[in-house]
């Protein structure tokens, strides 16, 4: 597996903010709209984030890979949790929310910034605290057709 540092020129680093969304007391990651990306990209190049409400994306946190459902609220796209597998991501409340635990461990609250790294465009993203460096395992997910078949089998 290729290892890619967060400061690699091929990794786009985007400053995102934490917010509260809906009735939850926990912070969530606010994903900027594509037309708002240019002012947030700290390094690398990124013109769009190919994720929509309803998608489940792969996200690396502290060198571990999880699955995060992308939701939307009145202000745009948000990520409220990261879970051990796709099934748990689709059925929040069953598994441990690794995103919430990581935010607690790093004393991050609504209004704080974190960095969203685009490790493998459209496939793998990373989250880290600004100023920290990490290394990602830049694995590619299954081909779309295999992923679609697995999703259909899961229901």
Backbone as CSV, one residue per row, in Angstrom:
resi,resn,N_x,N_y,N_z,CA_x,CA_y,CA_z,C_x,C_y,C_z
1,UNK,0.828,-1.182,0.000,0.000,0.000,0.000,0.871,1.245,0.000
2,UNK,0.594,2.150,-0.914,1.379,3.381,-0.914,1.033,4.253,0.292
3,UNK,2.060,4.794,0.886,1.872,5.706,2.014,2.061,7.120,1.502
4,UNK,1.145,7.996,1.905,1.168,9.368,1.416,1.104,10.310,2.618
5,UNK,2.118,11.175,2.788,2.059,12.141,3.886,1.067,13.262,3.584
6,UNK,0.515,13.823,4.629,-0.482,14.887,4.462,0.096,16.120,3.781
7,UNK,1.418,16.299,3.823,2.028,17.456,3.175,2.559,17.134,1.774
8,UNK,2.182,15.983,1.221,2.560,15.616,-0.141,1.888,16.573,-1.121
9,UNK,2.571,16.907,-2.203,2.004,17.851,-3.172,0.748,17.322,-3.852
10,UNK,0.517,16.020,-3.837,-0.669,15.437,-4.444,-1.887,15.429,-3.530
11,UNK,-1.706,15.842,-2.279,-2.809,15.875,-1.320,-3.318,17.310,-1.204
12,UNK,-4.582,17.508,-1.495,-5.195,18.830,-1.309,-5.667,18.925,0.137
13,UNK,-5.254,19.977,0.827,-5.647,20.200,2.219,-6.607,21.373,2.283
14,UNK,-7.788,21.115,2.828,-8.865,22.110,2.851,-9.252,22.397,4.291
15,UNK,-9.210,23.663,4.670,-9.617,24.048,6.029,-11.140,24.039,6.093
16,UNK,-11.665,23.248,7.024,-13.112,23.161,7.219,-13.424,23.497,8.672
17,UNK,-14.673,23.815,8.929,-15.035,24.197,10.293,-15.963,23.161,10.910
18,UNK,-15.979,23.184,12.214,-16.904,22.344,12.970,-18.125,23.171,13.316
19,UNK,-19.262,22.544,13.270,-20.522,23.245,13.542,-21.449,22.311,14.295
20,UNK,-22.561,22.844,14.729,-23.641,22.029,15.255,-24.689,21.947,14.164
21,UNK,-25.279,20.791,14.022,-26.291,20.612,12.986,-27.480,19.884,13.571
22,UNK,-28.650,20.402,13.341,-29.849,19.746,13.844,-29.908,19.780,15.357
23,UNK,-30.504,18.775,15.940,-30.683,18.729,17.385,-29.531,18.099,18.138
24,UNK,-28.451,17.734,17.449,-27.343,17.075,18.131,-26.520,18.078,18.929
25,UNK,-25.952,17.631,20.002,-25.053,18.461,20.807,-23.607,18.281,20.367
26,UNK,-23.359,17.274,19.570,-22.006,16.980,19.104,-21.634,17.841,17.898
27,UNK,-20.370,18.201,17.799,-19.948,18.951,16.603,-19.940,18.041,15.379
28,UNK,-20.119,18.639,14.227,-20.026,17.915,12.961,-19.104,18.706,12.038
29,UNK,-18.609,18.037,11.016,-17.704,18.663,10.049,-18.544,19.279,8.940
30,UNK,-18.402,20.579,8.749,-19.116,21.294,7.693,-18.276,21.209,6.423
31,UNK,-18.833,20.611,5.367,-18.137,20.472,4.084,-18.497,21.675,3.219
32,UNK,-17.504,22.447,2.785,-17.820,23.636,1.982,-18.376,23.268,0.615
33,UNK,-19.211,24.164,0.082,-19.696,24.004,-1.280,-18.519,24.150,-2.231
34,UNK,-18.640,23.537,-3.404,-17.543,23.581,-4.370,-17.181,25.002,-4.775
35,UNK,-18.153,25.906,-4.841,-17.838,27.283,-5.230,-17.171,28.071,-4.102
36,UNK,-17.080,27.481,-2.922,-16.439,28.119,-1.765,-15.077,27.487,-1.447
37,UNK,-14.613,26.554,-2.271,-13.364,25.843,-1.995,-12.116,26.693,-2.172
38,UNK,-12.090,27.544,-3.168,-10.851,28.246,-3.521,-10.224,28.980,-2.342
39,UNK,-11.012,29.578,-1.487,-10.456,30.296,-0.346,-10.075,29.410,0.822
40,UNK,-10.386,28.118,0.731,-10.119,27.201,1.836,-8.977,26.223,1.578
41,UNK,-8.560,26.084,0.328,-7.508,25.129,-0.011,-6.175,25.687,0.464
42,UNK,-5.552,24.984,1.420,-4.288,25.435,2.001,-3.086,24.942,1.205
43,UNK,-3.210,23.770,0.621,-2.123,23.235,-0.205,-2.725,22.256,-1.198
44,UNK,-1.981,21.988,-2.261,-2.480,21.096,-3.295,-3.520,21.792,-4.152
45,UNK,-4.228,21.021,-4.917,-5.222,21.569,-5.823,-6.515,20.776,-5.717
46,UNK,-7.627,21.502,-5.593,-8.929,20.850,-5.509,-9.989,21.826,-6.000
47,UNK,-10.692,21.420,-7.041,-11.737,22.278,-7.580,-13.124,21.825,-7.168
48,UNK,-13.257,20.557,-6.751,-14.553,20.083,-6.280,-14.369,18.884,-5.361
49,UNK,-15.335,18.719,-4.482,-15.388,17.554,-3.602,-16.579,16.730,-4.070
50,UNK,-16.295,15.599,-4.655,-17.362,14.769,-5.217,-18.030,13.943,-4.129
51,UNK,-18.793,14.627,-3.313,-19.577,13.925,-2.300,-20.911,14.639,-2.178
52,UNK,-21.956,13.855,-2.075,-23.301,14.413,-1.985,-24.010,13.814,-0.782
53,UNK,-25.029,14.496,-0.309,-25.829,13.967,0.789,-26.324,12.577,0.402
54,UNK,-26.164,11.641,1.313,-26.550,10.257,1.059,-25.369,9.362,0.738
55,UNK,-24.232,9.953,0.327,-23.032,9.159,0.060,-22.424,8.676,1.366
56,UNK,-21.717,7.557,1.296,-20.881,7.102,2.399,-19.460,7.142,1.872
57,UNK,-18.613,7.968,2.499,-17.237,8.139,2.033,-16.277,7.427,2.974
58,UNK,-15.084,7.139,2.472,-14.023,6.596,3.324,-13.243,7.775,3.886
59,UNK,-12.988,7.747,5.187,-12.256,8.834,5.835,-11.231,8.243,6.802
60,UNK,-10.002,8.769,6.727,-8.927,8.311,7.613,-8.771,9.308,8.762
61,UNK,-8.746,8.765,9.971,-8.558,9.566,11.177,-7.511,8.842,12.020
62,UNK,-6.433,9.535,12.375,-5.353,8.916,13.151,-4.898,7.581,12.557
63,UNK,-4.685,7.580,11.250,-4.169,6.427,10.510,-5.115,5.233,10.445
64,UNK,-6.345,5.396,10.878,-7.352,4.338,10.780,-8.408,4.772,9.772
65,UNK,-8.885,3.834,8.976,-9.886,4.161,7.964,-11.285,3.798,8.456
66,UNK,-12.211,4.726,8.263,-13.598,4.548,8.671,-14.517,4.920,7.513
67,UNK,-15.813,4.790,7.754,-16.829,5.135,6.759,-17.725,6.205,7.363
68,UNK,-17.945,7.258,6.588,-18.704,8.403,7.096,-19.860,8.738,6.156
69,UNK,-21.083,8.797,6.703,-22.208,9.214,5.871,-22.205,10.731,5.699
70,UNK,-22.436,11.168,4.479,-22.548,12.600,4.203,-24.031,12.950,4.304
71,UNK,-24.332,13.923,5.119,-25.710,14.381,5.329,-25.810,15.817,4.851
72,UNK,-27.012,16.362,4.891,-27.171,17.774,4.578,-28.131,18.391,5.579
73,UNK,-27.933,19.678,5.791,-28.857,20.442,6.616,-29.166,21.724,5.842
74,UNK,-29.766,22.680,6.469,-30.139,23.913,5.782,-28.965,24.712,5.252
75,UNK,-27.754,24.419,5.724,-26.578,25.185,5.308,-25.659,24.429,4.359
76,UNK,-25.922,23.161,4.098,-25.077,22.397,3.182,-24.740,21.020,3.698
77,UNK,-23.599,20.500,3.227,-23.180,19.135,3.559,-22.459,19.083,4.897
78,UNK,-22.704,17.993,5.649,-22.039,17.785,6.930,-21.684,16.305,7.096
79,UNK,-20.663,16.085,7.902,-20.314,14.734,8.337,-20.477,14.725,9.850
80,UNK,-21.388,13.901,10.340,-21.678,13.846,11.775,-20.987,12.685,12.480
81,UNK,-20.485,11.727,11.713,-19.870,10.573,12.352,-19.026,9.774,11.393
82,UNK,-18.152,8.958,11.954,-17.324,8.021,11.195,-17.402,6.682,11.924
83,UNK,-17.608,5.610,11.159,-17.898,4.316,11.745,-17.005,3.236,11.146
84,UNK,-16.942,2.086,11.805,-16.018,1.027,11.420,-16.297,0.391,10.065
85,UNK,-17.552,0.418,9.604,-17.861,-0.174,8.300,-19.048,0.547,7.668
86,UNK,-19.325,0.217,6.416,-20.396,0.887,5.675,-21.773,0.657,6.299
87,UNK,-22.013,-0.552,6.773,-23.315,-0.851,7.364,-23.574,0.034,8.568
88,UNK,-22.586,0.162,9.449,-22.750,1.017,10.629,-22.893,2.484,10.228
89,UNK,-22.224,2.877,9.150,-22.336,4.265,8.682,-23.742,4.556,8.179
90,UNK,-24.367,3.558,7.576,-25.729,3.748,7.070,-26.767,3.675,8.189
91,UNK,-26.401,3.056,9.312,-27.318,2.898,10.440,-26.700,3.500,11.702
92,UNK,-26.478,4.843,11.716,-25.847,5.466,12.881,-26.618,5.144,14.156
93,UNK,-25.893,5.044,15.221,-26.512,4.713,16.490,-26.156,3.302,16.920
94,UNK,-25.745,2.463,15.965,-25.373,1.092,16.302,-23.909,0.972,16.698
95,UNK,-23.029,1.662,15.993,-21.596,1.524,16.252,-21.038,2.748,16.937
96,UNK,-19.778,2.636,17.348,-19.115,3.768,17.987,-18.803,4.836,16.949
97,UNK,-19.095,6.076,17.296,-18.814,7.211,16.418,-17.356,7.618,16.632
98,UNK,-16.492,7.172,15.732,-15.048,7.437,15.849,-14.724,8.915,15.652
99,UNK,-15.511,9.615,14.844,-15.303,11.051,14.650,-15.531,11.799,15.950
100,UNK,-16.633,11.518,16.620,-16.942,12.198,17.892,-15.848,11.928,18.920
101,UNK,-15.378,10.689,18.999,-14.317,10.349,19.952,-13.033,11.114,19.628
102,UNK,-12.676,11.199,18.334,-11.468,11.915,17.923,-11.579,13.404,18.232
103,UNK,-12.743,13.984,17.965,-12.937,15.407,18.263,-12.819,15.656,19.766
104,UNK,-13.380,14.764,20.594,-13.260,14.885,22.054,-11.801,14.790,22.493
105,UNK,-11.080,13.809,21.953,-9.670,13.612,22.313,-8.821,14.834,21.978
106,UNK,-9.205,15.548,20.932,-8.440,16.713,20.481,-9.058,18.041,20.898
107,UNK,-9.998,17.988,21.845,-10.659,19.192,22.379,-11.172,20.110,21.270
108,UNK,-11.828,19.537,20.283,-12.388,20.309,19.168,-13.879,20.517,19.407
109,UNK,-14.321,21.742,19.184,-15.712,22.113,19.414,-16.230,22.912,18.226
110,UNK,-17.559,23.110,18.146,-18.100,23.941,17.071,-17.393,25.298,17.029
111,UNK,-17.083,25.732,15.826,-16.349,26.978,15.626,-14.868,26.743,15.389
112,UNK,-14.343,25.591,15.832,-12.935,25.260,15.599,-12.740,24.793,14.168
113,UNK,-11.506,24.889,13.697,-11.160,24.428,12.355,-10.430,23.098,12.434
114,UNK,-10.619,22.284,11.423,-9.804,21.094,11.208,-9.457,21.073,9.723
115,UNK,-8.630,20.120,9.324,-8.216,20.024,7.929,-8.786,18.745,7.328
116,UNK,-9.405,18.908,6.158,-9.888,17.791,5.355,-8.884,17.596,4.230
117,UNK,-8.201,16.455,4.212,-7.235,16.147,3.156,-7.903,15.284,2.097
118,UNK,-7.698,15.629,0.845,-8.175,14.805,-0.257,-7.000,13.895,-0.627
119,UNK,-7.029,12.662,-0.121,-5.914,11.731,-0.292,-5.995,11.047,-1.649
120,UNK,-7.130,10.423,-1.948,-7.417,9.825,-3.253,-8.722,10.475,-3.704
121,UNK,-8.663,11.394,-4.675,-9.872,12.123,-5.082,-11.055,11.192,-5.339
122,UNK,-12.192,11.587,-4.814,-13.456,10.857,-4.942,-13.480,9.527,-4.191
123,UNK,-12.405,9.178,-3.470,-12.361,7.871,-2.813,-11.974,7.911,-1.342
124,UNK,-10.933,8.672,-0.994,-10.423,8.641,0.374,-10.068,10.050,0.837
125,UNK,-10.604,10.400,1.996,-10.350,11.699,2.606,-9.721,11.460,3.972
126,UNK,-9.024,12.459,4.488,-8.444,12.367,5.819,-8.830,13.586,6.638
127,UNK,-8.896,13.406,7.946,-9.151,14.519,8.858,-7.992,14.621,9.824
128,UNK,-7.560,15.861,10.070,-6.479,16.080,11.030,-6.607,17.471,11.633
129,UNK,-5.906,17.670,12.739,-5.864,18.963,13.412,-4.907,19.855,12.634
130,UNK,-5.257,21.139,12.406,-4.356,22.043,11.684,-2.965,22.069,12.321
131,UNK,-1.954,22.055,11.473,-0.578,22.105,11.947,0.020,20.737,12.214
132,UNK,-0.793,19.717,12.322,-0.282,18.363,12.521,-0.067,17.697,11.175
133,UNK,0.878,16.793,11.141,1.188,16.047,9.926,0.847,14.587,10.193
134,UNK,0.348,13.904,9.184,0.061,12.477,9.317,0.412,11.781,8.024
135,UNK,0.384,10.469,8.050,0.648,9.668,6.858,-0.585,8.797,6.624
136,UNK,-1.041,8.773,5.388,-2.225,7.999,5.022,-1.832,6.766,4.217
137,UNK,-2.605,5.704,4.366,-2.494,4.521,3.508,-3.411,4.808,2.324
138,UNK,-2.839,5.130,1.190,-3.617,5.590,0.036,-4.162,4.416,-0.764
139,UNK,-5.071,3.679,-0.169,-5.685,2.550,-0.857,-6.870,3.016,-1.677
140,UNK,-7.097,2.336,-2.733,-8.275,2.615,-3.558,-9.362,1.639,-3.134
141,UNK,-10.592,2.127,-3.183,-11.724,1.280,-2.857,-12.022,0.343,-4.013
142,UNK,-13.018,-0.525,-3.847,-13.371,-1.428,-4.948,-13.903,-0.636,-6.134
143,UNK,-13.773,-1.225,-7.315,-14.341,-0.583,-8.493,-15.812,-0.301,-8.249
144,UNK,-16.300,0.733,-8.851,-17.679,1.169,-8.643,-18.671,0.029,-8.811
145,UNK,-18.504,-0.792,-9.837,-19.474,-1.857,-10.083,-19.493,-2.849,-8.925
146,UNK,-18.338,-3.195,-8.384,-18.294,-4.096,-7.234,-18.899,-3.436,-6.003
147,UNK,-18.616,-2.171,-5.825,-19.178,-1.434,-4.701,-20.701,-1.377,-4.801
148,UNK,-21.219,-1.149,-6.017,-22.664,-1.093,-6.217,-23.318,-2.429,-5.922
149,UNK,-22.680,-3.515,-6.341,-23.218,-4.853,-6.078,-23.260,-5.112,-4.583
150,UNK,-22.185,-4.768,-3.875,-22.143,-4.982,-2.426,-23.219,-4.151,-1.731
151,UNK,-23.406,-2.928,-2.169,-24.422,-2.063,-1.591,-25.809,-2.654,-1.811
152,UNK,-26.062,-3.177,-3.023,-27.352,-3.799,-3.324,-27.602,-5.012,-2.435
153,UNK,-26.566,-5.801,-2.187,-26.712,-6.992,-1.344,-26.987,-6.610,0.112
154,UNK,-26.361,-5.499,0.558,-26.571,-5.042,1.941,-27.959,-4.468,2.135
155,UNK,-28.619,-4.096,1.075,-29.979,-3.538,1.203,-29.924,-2.086,1.120
